Amino acid sequence: MPGNCVIRSAMKKLLLFGVLLLTSACQSATPTLTPSFFPTSTPPPSPIPATASPVPSPTLQVSPTPFPRLFTEEFDASLTGWVILQAGNDAVPNIKNGNSHLLLQMDFPYTWLYALYGAQDYTNIRIDTQFENRALTPSSAGLLCRYSDKDGWFEYNVSTDGTYNVLYGRWLSVGIAEYLPIRDGTSNEIQPSGATQKIGLACSDSTLWLYINDKLIRKVDVGRYELTAGKVGVAASSYENTPIVIGIDSVTISEP
């Protein structure tokens, strides 16, 4: 995501199947209410299949088995427990999973897709993902931790141009999100478009640990933001070129 401007995202609609469609623009907004993207007393709904029509359901889908807390997701089955968010336009997200991949496709420029594991909240936690950029560049993929629709979240993005950044995101009002840059840099560990890339993010007390290919590249102090717990997830974004397709091979949630 660009680090040189404040990005604010306006919500268009929320489908009970778990798809949230947003648009974004660099503009000012007055904080009012805080949105709620996850139910408080029931498990989160499953995202709609990529080929299904987005028809709201009157009830949330409840999983018959408990959601795991620490696990590796290889995307061979349904996305139960995951919630898809999109910022940048109001088109239905192009999401596919199966055959050991989660494909996040962005057909419009300056679009941001998120797959959040909405079934659990974490304090100190690590999330790793292995992915490939399968289409055009530039683009980026990233990880989130301590996501809260009330207090905000931390986001670590790696771009195909060899750069990375850490952002603090928060909701200013219903559907209006602001992203503030925390740190950025470059790394020779970042692979070019088409190559397999592994990145990791550990949230431990007041420090973020940034990994590329299992190598620690930086530690970032985020104590001033006072985020202590929240959800984790993966992110993908397009810039001026489309379509962008990010193939997520796996996501591992483990102790830091």
N, C-alpha and C positions, 0 to 999 in steps of 0.2 A: 504494500500500500504506500502511496506517496507520503513522505514524511515532512513535506514543506507546506502543507496546508491542513486545516482542520476539516475532516470529512464528516458530514452529517447525513444520516440515512433515514428516509421517510417511509413508514410502513404503509403498504397498499391493502393487504388482506392477510388473514390468518385462517388456514384450513385446519380443521380438527384432526386431520390425519398427520399433522406435524410439519407442514410446509409453510414457511413464512416468507412472503415476497416483499422486498424492500426496494426503494430507489435511493440514490445518493447524490449529493451536490455540496459544494463548498459554500456554505451560507450560514448566517447567524440564526439562532433560535433562542427562545425564552424557556428555561426549564419549567415544566409543570408537573405532570404525572409521570410515574415510572411504569413501563410496560411489564407484563408478566408473560413469559414465553413458555413456562413449564407449569403443569398442574402441581398443587401443593399436597394433595392427599391421594393421588393415584399415579401409577407409572406413566411416563410420557408416551404419547401415541407414536406409532410407526409412520415413517414417511410414506407418501403414496408411491406405488411402483412407477417407474419412468414411463411406462406405456399406458397407465390408467388415466381416466378423466378425473380432474380435480373436483369431485363432488363432496361437499362437507358431510360428515357423518354425525348423527345426533349423539353418539356415545363414543368415549375413548376406548381403544383396544387395550385390554389388559393381558399381559403375558401370563400363561399358566405356571411358569417356573420363575424363581427369583432371578433378578438380574445380577450378574457377577460383578465383583468389585475390582479384582486384579485379573487380567486375562490378556490374550492376544487374539485380535479379530482379524481373520483372513478373508472375510466377505464372500463366503461360500453359500450363505443362506440369506434370510431376510435381514432387514436393518432394524429389527425390533430393539427398542431402547435408544435408538439414535434419532436425532431431530435435525432436519436440513433447513438452513437459513440462507437467503440470497439477498444481496444488496447490489443495486446498480440499475435494475430494470424490473418490470412487473411481469415478465414472461415466466411460464412454468419452468422450473429448473430442469436441466437435462442431466438426470442422475441414473446410473445403471450400476448394478452390483451382481456378482456371480463370477464363477470361474476364477476365484481367488483375486478379485479386483473390485475396487470401488472407483468408477469413472465419474469424474466431475468435469462436465463440459460447459464452457462459457461461450455462447454464440454472439455475445454483444461485448463491445469494448467497455473497459472499466467496470467489470462485474466482479463481485466477491461472493464466493460460496463457502459455507461452513457446514461441517458435519459434526455435531456436538453429541457426546454421550450423555444423554439427559437423565439416565437412570440413577446416577450416583453423584454425590458431592465429595470433594477431597480437600484436605489441608495440604500436607506435604506429600507430593506425588511426582512421578516421572511419566512422561508420555513420549513414545518413539514411533516414527513412521518411516516406511520405505516406499518410495514413489518414483514415477517417471513422468516427465513432461513429454507428451506424445504428439504434440502439434506445434503451433507457432511460438515464437518468442517476441518480446519478452513476456514473462509470466512469473508467478511466484507460488510457492506452497509453504504452508506453515502449521504451527501448533498453537493451541490455546490452553491456558490453565486458569483456575480460580474464576471461572466465568460465573457472574451473577447478574441477572437482569436488573438488579437494584444498585449494586455497588460497582460494576464494571468487570474487566478481565484483562489479563496479560496475553499478548500475541507475539509470536516469534516467527518471522517470515524470511525465507531464503529465495532469492531471485536468480534466474538463469544468467543474469549479467555479472554474477560473482559477488553480489552484495547481500547483506542481511540487515534486518532491523528488528527492534523490539518496540512494541506499541502498548499503550494503555488505552483501552476502549471503555466507554461508558455511555449510558442512555441519558439524554438530557430531558426527554419527554417521550410520550408514546410514539415510537417509531423514529425518533431522532437520536442518532448515535454520533459521538465525537471520538476521534482517534488522536491521541497525543504521542509524539515520538519520544522514546526514552533513550535508546542507543541505536547506533548503526555502525556498519563497518564492512570490510571485505575479507574474503578468505579464499585461499587457493584450494581448499577442500571442496568448494562448491563445484559440482559437475555441470557440464554444458547440457543443453537441451537434448533429450533422447537417451541420456545415460541414467542408470539407476542411482538414486540418491537416498541416503539415510540421514535423518535429522532427529534430534532429541531435545526435550525441554524438561528440566527438573525444577520444580517449585519447592524450595526448602526454606522454611521460615521466611526471612526477608530477602532471600537471594534467589535469582534465576540462574540456572546453569545451562548454557547453550552448547549443544553438541552437533557436530557434523561427522558422519561416518564413525560414530562412537568416540570421536576425539573432542575433548573439551576445548572450545575456542574462546569462551569468555564467561565471566561471572558478573552479574548485574545486580546492584543493590536496588531493591524496589520497596524498601521499608516505608518510604514516605507516602505510598499509595494506600497502605493499611488494608490490603486485600488478604484475607486469611483462609478462605475456603471457597470452593465453587466447582463447576463442571470443567471437563476437559474436552478437547476436540481437535479436528484438523481443518485447515483452511486452504483455499486456492483462489487465485485472482488472475484476471486478464487486464491488459493495458490497451494499447492502441490497436493491436492485431487480434483477429479472431478467425476461426474458432480456436480456443485453447482447450486442450484435454489433459487433465492431470489424472494419471492412473495410480491409485493408492493400493499398494500390494498388501500391506498389513499395518495394524496399529497395535502397539503394546502398551498397556497401562500397568505400571509396577511401582514398587517402593523406590524412593529416590536414593 
